[in-house]
Amino acid sequence: MPLPNAPIMIGVQSTMLVKITSIYEVSLTEHQVETVLASALGLFGAVTVGQSTAKILLNMVPGINLVTNTVSGAIGSAITGALGFGYIQLMEMVAEGKVNLDELAPTELTDILIGMIKAKMPNMGQSKV
């Protein structure tokens, strides 16, 4: 996901999270929504910057633009899918009473969500170099 596309992707991801929340009929305060969104999207912000930097450097090589755009799109969709999967698990836990968002500190919520996302994408954030 190149930097110019990041605001679009974040908008899509935010809309997805709001729709998932409404499906589970979970009532969130404005602060809780902000905390959940910041937790989820902040995690992917770091990944996006790293990917974008690599893409910019690779695009300096003639002819590689198509490959980097294809890979970038695949990574962006995988990240969005994992985010949705993790968030659905979180909403299920909230709906079942296993997690009370009123009692969680923002860092605890972030840790729970990151754990769920990493379960879906176990190699996320690990360098292969």
N, C-alpha and C positions, 0 to 999 in steps of 0.2 A: 504494500500500500504506500505509494509515494506521498510525500508531504502535502502536495496540493489536494490529494484525495482524502486525507485524514479527517478534515471537518465533515465531509460527506459521510464517511464511514462511521464516525462518532455519532452523527445524527441518526443514521440507520440503526446503530446499536442501541442508542437511547430509546428510540421509538419501539424497538423490539422488547426492551426490558419493561417499558411502561405497559405494553400490550400483554406480556406474560403476567405481570402483576395483576392486571384487571381480570384475566382469565381465572386466576386463583382466588379472586375476590379478597385479596389481602389489602387491608387498609394501612397505608403507610403515611406517616407525617411527611411534610415537605423536607424536614431535616433527614429523615431516614432514606427517602428517595435520593437526596443529594449524596448521602454517605454511600449508599449502594452503588450509585452511578460512578462516584469518584473512585471507589474501590475497584470496580470492574474496569473502568476505562483508564484509570491511572496505570494499572498493570500492563495494559496493552500499549500505552503511550511509549513506554521505554522500549518495548519490542519494535514498535513502528519506527522510532527514530533510528534504531540500529539497522533495520531493514532498508530504510530509505537512504541512509548513508552508504550502505553497500551497493544499493542500486545506482545511486548517483556515480559512484566510482566505476562500477561496471559499465555504465552507459558511455563512458569515455572511450570504450573499445568499440570500433566501428562494427555494425551488424549485430550487436548483442542486445539491442533494445527490445526486440520482440520476445526474446527468451526471458529477460528480466521482467518485462510487463506480465508475461504469462505466469511466472513464478510468484510475482508480487500479488497478482489477483488470487491465485490459489492459496497463498498464505493468509491474505486478508479474509477470504471466505472461511478458511479453517479456524481462524481466530474468532470470527463472529459466531460460527457454529459452536465452538467450545464455550464461548461466553453464554450463549443461549442455553446450552446444556447445563452448565454450572448454575445458572440463575434459576432454571426450572427446578433443579434439585433443592436449591435454597428455598424457593417458594413452597415446594412440597413439605419441607421441614417446618416452615412457618405455619402452613395450613394445618399440619398434623399436631401442632403444639410442641414440637421438639426444639424449636428455636423461637425465642422471644426477642424480637428486634428492639423492644423497649429496654431490655436489660443488657444489650450488647454495646460495648464500646466500639467506636469506628474501627479500631485496629483489629478487634476480635472478628468483626463482620468481614473485614478484608481478608483475614487469615482463613476463615471458613470458605469464602468464595474462591480464593486462590487455590485452596486445597481441592475443591470440587473441579475447578478448571484444569488443574494439573493432573487430576485423575483421568480426564478426557484427553489431555495432551501431555503425556508423561515426559516428553523430551523438551518441553517449552523452557526456554531460558538457558538451556545447556549448550555450550559451544562445542562444535565437533572438531575444532581446530586444535 
